[in-house]
Amino acid sequence: MIIESDDEALKKLPIKDRCDAVGDLLMFLTKAVKSGYDVNIDNPKCIIVRKEIEMELTKNQIAIMKHTISGSNRNWFGTSFNCQDSEDFEKLVDAGLATKEAPPSWMGDDVIYRLTDKGRKLIK
């Protein structure tokens, strides 16, 4: 299991030793949440712990977030790197409101963005 964090203090914790038991992992995650960290467990092999980032959304960020979830089962936005939409989405990723991934080979886009639960709740 991989545990990532953007906090230097959390990176220094002996996570490997502490996460041998499920109870230790749950204690670590509980402590992180109580300390104001956002814990993302979308992938069971990777837990991401980040400090909450507050940001004011721009008009374009709101528009691309709405477009990302514009269909009943839709949650994706494909675009090229180094364009305004990509730059705006990178800020959303940093804030924990979106994720990014490589697109399928048949798509012409450079990157696919998806809203996290937090991003979906914010925009609805």
N, C-alpha and C positions, 0 to 999 in steps of 0.2 A: 504494500500500500504506500502511496506517495502522499505526503502532506506538504502543501505549499503555503507560504505566508508572505505577505509584503512587510511584515513587522520584524525588525532585527531581533528583538527580545524573544519572539516566538521561534525564530530560526535557531536560536542558541539552546533551546530546550532539548534535552535528550529524548527526542520523540521516539526514536527507534526502540529504546529501552522501555519507555512508558507505554507504548502501544502494543506490547506483546499480549496484553489481556484486554478483552473487550471493555471491562470496567474502567481501565485506565484511559482508554480512548474516549469513552463517554464522559469521564471526568474532565479530560482535556477540552473536549468540544463544549461542554457546559460552561467551563471557566472562560473559554473564548467568547461565547455568546454573552455571558454576563458582563464581560469586559468591553462590550460594544463592537465585537467583530461579527461580520456576516459570514456564516458558514454555508458553503455550497457543496452539496453531496449529489449532484446530478449523475456523476459517474461513480459507481461503487468502488473503483480502484483508485480514485483520486479525490481527496478532500481539500478544498481551497478555503483558506481562512483569510479574510480581508477586513480591514477597518472600514466602517461605513464612510462613504464619501458623499457629501452633500453637494449638489450642483443645481444650477438653474438651467433648465432646458431651453434651447433656442427654438425658433419657429421651425427650422429645418429638421432638428432632432425630433420634434413632436410629429412632424409630417412623415418622416421615414419610419418612426416607431409605429404610427397608425397604419402605414402601408404594409409593414412587416406582418401585422396580424389582421389584414383586411378581409380575409376569407374565414369561413367557419373553422376550418382545420389548418389554416395557414399560420406559420410562424417562421418565416425566412425572408431574407432580403439579400439578393446577389448584386455585387457591384465590383468595380475595378479598384485597385489600390491607387492611392494618391489623388483621389478626387474629393470633392466636398462631402459627399455622403459617407465615404470611407473615413475621412478625418472625424466627422461627427460621430460615427459609430464607434471609433476607437475610444473616444471620450466616454461613451456609454458603457463600453466593455470595462474600462478602468473604474467606473463607478459601480460595477456589478449589475448593471441594468440589461446587459446583452452579452452574448458569447460570440465567438467567431470560429469558423472551421473552413477547411478546404472544401471547395465545391466538387460535385461529381465530375468525372472526366468529360461528360457530354455537354456540360454547361460552358459557356464562354466567359463566365465571370471569374475574377481572381479570388474572391472570398465570399463566404456566406455568413451573414449575421443572423442571430436569433435572439429574441427577447427572453430574459430570465423571468421567473415568476414575479420577481420584484418589478421588473420593467413592464410586464403585462398589467400588473395591478396599478402601477403608476399612471399608465396611459389610458386605462379604461374609465 
